Amino acid sequence: MVTNAEPIEHLYRDLPTDTKEMLDSAISSIVSAKKKNGKVVVVTGSGPNIHEGVTTLIAELIHKGIIDGVTTSSAVIAHEMAGALEEVKRVDGTKLGLSEEMLPKGNTFEATMMPDDFLKQLEKEMLIDTTLLEKILSIDGSIIIKAAGNMAYPLGLRTEHLAKEILFIAKSKGIPFEAVAGAGADRFTMLGAAHAKGIPILVTIPQLVGGGTVGLAIGDSISITERATKVAMMLQSADVIIESGVALTQEIHDGPFETYTGHGLWSHWEGYETYSLKDKVLIRIDLDPALKKAWEFEKRSSKVQTAIDQGLPKTKLMSIPFRMEMSGFARLDESIPVVADLGIAWPIIALRLEQQLGISLDFISYPQQSPEGKKMRKWIVENVQPIVKKKIFQ
């Protein structure tokens, strides 16, 4: 995909001054770490990261040696198994003879818009009701681009089937589901890029629920304790951690084996391997202005730590809505709150890394609502492909 720096520079110019300062600081930390051969780990959430092309951008940054590990959600894994974004036709499912009990709100039913050659390939893997597909194409409906592989027939059903097969392989080899799925995934997915570069990609424990059978299969592939240990090892290796549109991160970055915020105290006491977030740079890209308020409270008056020390409720002490991830984040010495749309922040970060680290990116994302973003989403639909099943078995 041909990239254009000028729209990204325009995005930067339009940001509030304080957001620019935080974004500049975040970029400087990443550049500094990479120039010292340090590691950068990204903690991604679901929806927006897919829709804004950020997961595709992260895949590119993995290929270019900038990102060295990824945690994500089971929903993102499911979407990437189907190619990240897809074009679907959405119709009234009751007109297809489907019962309202099985249909979501609005009675919508979707069909994947796919080339004939791909449909023929899928027919070699599974039984497909081509009459149903033809009927969907013949009745009134809307065509949209959406996150791939969950609700649309037959690609969503294919992903469910694949999950069971991948789970069998993962359990037989004693490795995470994500490692097996990556072997067949497109290079422009985080799954495929991580496999190609030999870096870890793992779903975190708070993000296991989602993605239908994929989430269940990921959870069943290795034990909870092993998953927590692997995530801890990944975060331990990081000099910089970037959180992108993700909730419940206190249970991720300072989980059961982290000592600086206190949660790993007894694990360390009992002799288990632990790690510390002390001196690690934690960047959080988040639209919630309360994040920065909590961070400012802590930097100016240590109110977050005071509340914890005195056993007081943080929400009442600071008079702001307080999400759990704000606690560990605000108390870290090297935390950086970037209060911005992740669809805007990520392309700015990518462009600056390209300029300052001397790399050449073959893909940069754009905000999905922009003209460039609309072209980008279409490019992802056409070029980022679902898992190739035979590669998994090879």
C-alpha positions in Angstrom: 0.0 0.0 0.0 1.4 3.4 -1.0 1.7 5.7 2.0 1.5 9.4 2.2 3.2 11.4 5.0 1.3 14.7 4.5 -2.1 13.6 5.9 -0.2 12.2 9.0 1.6 15.4 9.5 -1.7 17.2 9.3 -3.1 14.9 12.0 -0.2 15.8 14.3 -0.6 19.6 13.7 -4.3 19.3 14.7 -3.6 17.7 18.1 -3.8 19.7 21.3 -0.5 20.9 22.6 -0.4 18.7 25.7 -1.2 15.6 23.6 1.6 16.5 21.2 4.0 16.7 24.2 3.0 13.3 25.5 3.1 11.8 22.0 6.6 13.3 21.4 7.7 11.9 24.7 6.3 8.4 23.9 8.0 8.4 20.5 11.3 9.6 22.0 11.2 6.7 24.5 10.6 4.1 21.7 13.4 5.5 19.6 15.8 5.6 22.5 15.0 2.0 23.4 15.5 0.7 19.9 18.8 2.6 19.4 20.0 0.8 22.5 18.8 -2.6 21.1 16.0 -2.6 23.6 12.6 -4.3 23.2 9.1 -2.9 22.7 6.0 -4.9 23.6 2.5 -3.9 22.6 -0.6 -4.7 24.6 -3.5 -4.4 22.2 -7.2 -4.4 22.7 -9.9 -5.5 20.2 -12.3 -3.5 17.9 -10.7 -0.2 17.2 -7.2 -1.7 16.7 -8.6 -3.9 13.9 -10.9 -1.2 12.3 -8.2 1.5 12.3 -5.6 -0.8 10.6 -3.5 -0.7 13.7 -3.1 -4.4 14.0 -1.9 -4.4 10.4 0.5 -1.6 11.2 1.8 -3.5 14.2 2.4 -6.5 11.9 4.5 -4.3 9.7 6.5 -2.9 12.7 7.2 -6.5 13.7 8.6 -7.3 10.3 10.8 -4.2 10.6 12.2 -5.2 14.0 10.5 -2.4 16.0 8.0 -4.5 18.0 9.3 -7.5 19.8 6.2 -9.0 21.4 2.4 -8.6 21.4 -0.4 -9.4 23.8 -3.9 -9.2 22.4 -7.5 -10.5 22.8 -9.1 -13.7 21.6 -11.4 -11.6 19.4 -8.5 -10.1 17.6 -7.0 -13.6 17.0 -10.4 -14.7 15.6 -10.5 -11.7 13.3 -6.9 -12.2 12.1 -7.6 -15.8 11.4 -10.1 -14.6 8.9 -8.0 -11.8 7.4 -8.6 -8.8 9.8 -11.3 -7.0 7.8 -13.8 -8.4 5.3 -16.5 -7.1 3.0 -19.9 -8.6 3.8 -23.5 -8.3 2.6 -25.9 -7.9 5.5 -29.6 -8.9 5.1 -32.7 -9.6 7.1 -32.1 -13.2 8.3 -35.8 -14.0 8.7 -36.1 -13.6 4.9 -33.7 -16.5 4.6 -36.0 -18.7 6.8 -33.8 -18.3 9.9 -35.5 -18.0 13.3 -35.3 -14.8 15.3 -34.1 -16.9 18.3 -30.7 -17.5 16.7 -30.3 -14.1 15.1 -28.7 -11.0 16.8 -30.6 -7.7 17.4 -32.1 -6.4 14.2 -32.3 -10.0 12.7 -29.2 -9.4 10.6 -27.4 -12.2 8.9 -24.1 -11.6 6.9 -22.4 -13.3 4.0 -18.7 -12.9 3.2 -18.1 -11.3 -0.2 -15.3 -13.4 -1.6 -13.7 -14.3 -4.9 -14.9 -17.5 -6.6 -11.5 -19.1 -6.3 -11.5 -18.7 -2.5 -15.0 -20.0 -2.3 -13.9 -23.1 -4.2 -11.0 -23.5 -1.8 -13.3 -23.4 1.2 -15.6 -26.0 -0.4 -12.6 -28.4 -0.2 -12.5 -27.8 3.6 -16.2 -27.8 4.6 -19.7 -28.2 3.4 -21.0 -24.8 2.1 -24.7 -24.0 1.4 -24.2 -22.2 -1.9 -28.0 -21.9 -2.3 -28.0 -19.8 0.9 -25.2 -17.6 -0.4 -27.0 -17.1 -3.7 -30.1 -16.1 -1.9 -28.3 -13.6 0.2 -26.8 -12.0 -2.9 -30.2 -11.8 -4.5 -32.2 -10.0 -1.8 -32.0 -6.4 -0.6 -29.3 -5.6 1.9 -26.2 -3.5 2.6 -22.6 -4.1 1.9 -20.1 -3.0 4.5 -16.5 -3.6 5.7 -16.3 -5.0 9.2 -14.0 -7.1 11.4 -13.6 -10.4 9.7 -14.6 -13.9 10.6 -17.2 -13.7 13.3 -20.8 -13.3 12.1 -20.4 -13.8 8.3 -21.2 -17.0 6.5 -19.2 -19.0 5.7 -15.9 -17.4 6.9 -17.1 -17.1 10.5 -18.2 -20.7 10.6 -14.9 -21.8 9.0 -13.0 -19.9 11.8 -15.0 -21.9 14.4 -14.1 -25.2 12.7 -10.4 -24.2 12.4 -10.2 -23.3 16.1 -11.0 -26.9 17.0 -8.3 -28.3 14.7 -5.7 -25.8 15.8 -6.5 -26.6 19.5 -5.8 -30.3 18.8 -2.4 -29.5 17.3 -1.6 -27.0 20.1 -2.4 -29.5 22.9 -0.6 -32.3 21.1 2.6 -30.2 21.0 2.2 -28.4 24.3 2.3 -24.9 22.8 -0.2 -22.0 22.8 -3.0 -21.9 20.2 -1.6 -18.6 18.9 1.7 -20.2 17.9 -0.1 -22.8 15.8 -2.5 -20.3 14.2 0.4 -18.0 13.3 1.9 -20.7 11.0 -0.9 -20.3 8.6 -1.7 -16.6 9.1 -1.2 -13.8 6.6 2.1 -11.9 6.9 0.1 -8.7 7.4 -1.5 -10.0 10.6 0.1 -9.8 14.0 -0.2 -13.6 14.1 1.6 -14.2 10.9 4.3 -11.5 11.5 5.1 -12.9 15.0 5.4 -16.4 13.6 7.7 -15.2 10.7 9.9 -13.2 13.1 9.9 -15.8 15.9 8.5 -13.4 18.5 5.8 -14.1 21.1 2.1 -13.3 20.6 -0.2 -14.2 23.4 -3.8 -13.5 24.5 -3.9 -12.3 28.0 -6.1 -13.8 30.7 -8.5 -10.9 31.0 -8.9 -11.0 27.2 -9.6 -14.7 26.8 -13.4 -14.2 26.6 -14.4 -13.4 23.1 -14.0 -14.7 19.6 -16.5 -17.6 20.1 -14.9 -21.0 19.9 -11.5 -19.3 19.2 -11.5 -17.8 22.7 -12.4 -21.2 24.3 -9.7 -23.0 22.3 -7.1 -20.4 23.2 -8.0 -20.8 26.9 -7.9 -24.6 26.6 -4.6 -24.8 24.7 -2.3 -24.1 27.7 -3.0 -23.7 31.4 -3.8 -20.3 33.0 -0.6 -20.4 35.1 1.5 -21.1 32.0 -0.2 -18.3 30.1 0.4 -15.9 33.0 4.1 -17.0 33.1 4.6 -16.5 29.4 3.0 -13.0 29.5 5.2 -12.1 32.5 8.3 -13.2 30.6 7.3 -11.1 27.6 6.7 -8.0 29.7 9.9 -8.7 31.7 11.9 -8.5 28.4 10.4 -5.1 27.5 12.0 -1.7 27.9 8.9 0.0 26.6 5.3 -1.3 26.8 2.6 0.4 24.6 -1.0 -0.1 25.6 -3.4 0.5 22.7 -7.2 0.7 23.3 -7.3 -2.0 25.9 -9.1 -2.4 29.3 -8.2 -4.3 32.4 -4.5 -3.7 31.9 -3.7 -3.6 35.6 -4.4 -7.4 35.5 -2.0 -7.6 32.5 1.0 -5.4 33.2 1.1 -5.9 36.9 -0.3 -9.4 37.1 0.5 -12.2 39.5 4.3 -12.2 39.0 5.0 -8.4 39.1 6.6 -7.0 42.2 6.8 -3.2 41.8 3.1 -2.6 42.3 2.9 -5.3 44.9 0.9 -8.1 43.2 3.8 -10.5 42.9 4.9 -10.2 46.5 3.9 -13.6 47.6 5.0 -15.3 44.4 8.5 -13.8 45.0 8.3 -14.8 48.7 7.5 -18.4 47.7 10.4 -18.5 45.3 8.7 -18.2 41.9 10.3 -16.2 39.1 8.9 -12.6 39.2 9.7 -9.3 37.4 9.4 -5.6 38.0 7.8 -2.7 36.1 10.3 -0.4 37.8 12.2 1.7 35.2 10.0 0.4 32.3 8.3 3.0 30.1 4.6 2.4 30.0 2.8 4.3 27.2 -1.0 4.2 27.2 -3.0 5.4 24.2 -6.5 6.0 25.5 -9.4 8.4 24.8 -10.4 8.8 28.4 -9.3 12.2 29.8 -9.6 10.8 33.3 -6.5 8.8 32.6 -4.4 11.9 32.4 -6.1 13.5 35.4 -5.2 10.5 37.5 -1.6 10.6 36.2 -1.4 14.4 37.0 -2.8 13.8 40.5 -0.1 11.3 41.1 2.8 13.4 39.6 1.8 16.5 41.5 0.7 15.2 44.9 1.1 11.4 44.9 -2.7 11.1 45.6 -3.0 7.7 44.0 -0.2 6.2 46.1 -1.5 8.0 49.2 -5.0 6.5 48.7 -3.4 3.1 48.4 -1.2 3.6 51.5 -4.1 4.7 53.6 -6.6 2.1 52.2 -8.9 4.9 50.8 -11.1 4.7 47.8 -9.3 6.4 44.9 -12.5 7.6 43.1 -13.7 9.6 46.1 -10.2 11.0 46.9 -9.7 12.5 43.4 -13.4 13.0 42.4 -12.9 11.3 39.0 -14.2 8.1 37.5 -11.4 5.6 38.3 -10.7 2.6 36.2 -8.5 -0.1 37.7 -5.8 0.2 35.1 -5.2 3.9 36.1 -3.8 2.8 39.5 -0.7 0.9 38.4 -0.3 3.2 35.4 -0.3 6.5 37.3 2.1 5.2 40.0 4.8 4.1 37.6 7.6 6.6 37.3 8.0 6.3 33.5 4.3 6.2 32.5 3.2 8.4 29.6 -0.6 9.0 29.0 -1.4 9.8 25.4 -5.0 10.9 25.4 -5.9 10.5 21.7 -7.7 8.4 19.2 -5.5 5.4 18.6 -6.3 5.7 14.9 -4.6 9.1 14.9 -1.8 8.3 17.4 -0.4 5.2 15.7 0.3 6.5 12.2 2.1 9.5 13.8 4.2 7.1 15.9 4.9 5.0 12.8 5.9 7.9 10.6 8.2 9.3 13.3 9.9 5.9 13.9 10.4 5.6 10.1 12.0 9.1 10.1 14.1 8.7 13.2 15.2 5.0 13.0 15.9 5.0 9.2 13.4 2.2 8.4 11.2 2.0 5.4 7.6 1.0 6.1 5.5 -0.7 3.4 2.3 0.0 5.3 1.1 2.9 7.5 -2.4 3.1 8.9 -4.7 6.1 8.7 -7.9 7.0 10.7 -10.7 4.9 9.3 -13.0 7.9 8.7 -10.4 9.8 6.5 -10.2 9.3 2.7 -6.8 7.6 3.2 -8.3 5.4 5.9 -11.1 4.3 3.6 -8.6 3.3 0.9 -6.6 1.5 3.6 -9.5 -0.5 4.8 -10.3 -1.6 1.2 -6.6 -2.5 0.8 -6.8 -4.7 3.9 -9.9 -6.5 2.7 -8.3 -7.2 -0.7 -4.8 -8.1 0.5 -4.8 -9.5 4.0 -6.0 -13.0 3.6 -7.5 -15.6 5.9 -5.4 -18.5 7.3 -4.2 -21.0 4.8 -5.1 -24.3 6.4 -2.4 -26.4 4.7 0.4 -24.2 6.1 -0.7 -25.0 9.7 -0.2 -28.8 9.0 3.0 -28.2 7.1 
